[in-house]
Amino acid sequence: MNIDVQQTPNPDTLKFVLSLELVQNGSIEFKNSAEAYEYPFVQKIFQLGAELVFFGNNFISVKKNSGTQWNEISEKIQDIIKNDFPKDFKAIIVKKETSNNKDEIFKRIEEVLELKIRPAVAMDGGNISLRSFVDGVAEVELQGSCAGCPSSTLTLKQGVERMLVHYVPEVKSVRAVSL
């Protein structure tokens, strides 16, 4: 298996790009080893000092804890992916949340996120999801390498907020929430 290791704007996160599809229609985030019970290779990555493992379409982002150095674990993570990744792995299909309660503005915000913002965020090893829109404020969740990134506030205000305000004038500001 070919693995391309890429830096992300978050110094505590590396992106491991694979030559296969991991997830369709979204992403999956594991915040601890217990959440990854179906994926023993992910549990092994947590044992090395990871505090978050994130699956995007064709990549795995790993956020290390602050006491761990990349030179100690990067090659070990690659070895785990090469040796322990399931040979018969089928892409995980994420079911998109559907609700009839979403109003037109909410749907327009989601469309801008999907078409204009999420692809750029995924290039940095992360994801962004709309959680709510109330009184002109769009609340979003940052995932993967974006969670806890030192530049996420700047990205949120100068990138995401500007784009949403431009395309959806009802949006007055954007705020990050964590779940």
N, C-alpha and C positions, 0 to 999 in steps of 0.2 A: 504494500500500500504506500502510495506517495503522500507525504505530508509536507506542506509548506508552512513554516512557522513565521508568523508576522507580528510585529510590534503593534500595539494599539496606543491611543492617546493616554490610556490609563497605565502607568508604569507597573502596577501590580497585576496586570492582565496580559496574557499572550493569546493569540488567535492561531489555532491549528487547523489549516485548511486541508480538507480531504478531497479525494477524487471521486466522491460518491455523495448521493443525496441522503441527508440525515433526517430532515424534517420537511414535510409539505405543509403549506398554509400557516406558517407561524414559527414558533420557537418554543423551547422547553428549558426551564431553569431549575437546577438542583442547588438548594442552599445548604445541604448537608448530605452525609452518606446515607442516612436512612431514607431520604426521598429518592435515592437512586437504587433502591432495592432490586429493581428489574434489570439493572445494568451493572454487573460486578466490575467491569473495567472502570466505570466511573467511581465506584467505591474505592478502588485502588488509587485513583488520582487523588481523592480526598485524603487518603492515608499519607500521601507525600507532603501535605501541608496546603492543600487547596481549601479555599473557603467558599467557592462558588464554581460550578461547572454549568456552562450554557451551550445548548445545541441550537445553531442556526441552520439554514438550508444545507450548506455544505461545509460547515466549520464547527469546531468546538472551541469556545473561549474558556480559559481557566484563569480564575483570579486566585492568586496565592495570598496566604496570610503574611503580615508584615515581618514576621520573624524568619521567613524562608527566602532564600536567594534563588533567582532563576537559574544561575549556573549550577545549582545543586539538583534541580528537578526537571528542567526542560527536556533533556534527553531521556530521562526516565518516563516522562509523560508520553513522549513519542514512542518509546518501546512498549509501553502499556497499550497504546492505540494499535500499534503494529501487531503485537502478539496476542492481545486479549480481546480485541474488538470482534464481535460475533461475525463469523464467516458468512452466515446466512441472514445477515441484518437486512431488514426491510425498512424503508423510510417510515418514520412515525407520522401519521396523519393527525394533525391538530384540528379539531373541530372548532370552527369560528363560532364565537358566541353570537347568537341571533336573538334579537328581542324586538317585539313590535312596539316597545316603549321608547325606542330611540327616535327622537324628533329629527327634522330635516337638517338642522344645524349640526347636531351630533354626527349624522351620517356624512355631511360635507367635511367635517373635521377629520373623521376617519379616512375619508377618501384622500385628503391632502397628505395625511400621515402615510398612507399606503403607497401613494404614487410618487410623492416628492421627498419625504423625509426618511422613511424607514430604509430605503435602499442605501442612503448615505450612512445611516447609523449602523447598518449591518456590515458595511465595509470596515468599520472600526471594531467589529466583533460584538455588537450590542443590538438592542431592540428598544422600541418605544411603543407603549400602549396607552390609549385613551381610557381613563377610568371614569371621568365625569365631566360634565359641562354645566355650570350653574352661574348665573349672574355675570356672564362674560368671562369667566375664568375656566380655562381648560386644565384639568388635572391629569397629568400623565405619569406613568410608571416607567422608569428607566431600568433596563435589564442588561445582563451580560456585562461586558466591559464598561458600559456606561454607568452602571451602579457604583457609586462611590468614586467616580473618576474626578480628579482635580479640575478638569476643564468642563465638567458637565453643566455647571451653572452658566458659564459663558455660552456654551452650545445651546442651552435651553433658551436663554434670553435673546441672543443675537442670531441664532439660527432658527430654532423651532418656533419661537414666539413671533419673530418677524414674518416667517413664511405663513403661519396660520392667520395672523392679523391681515396680511395682504390678500390671501385667498378666501378667508371667511371673516368679513368685517365685524361680525357679531363678537368675535373673540377679542377681548381687551388685554388679557394676560394669560400666561401659562405658568403652572406651578407643578413641581415634581412632588409626588407622594410615594411613600414606600409601603409595601404591604408585607 
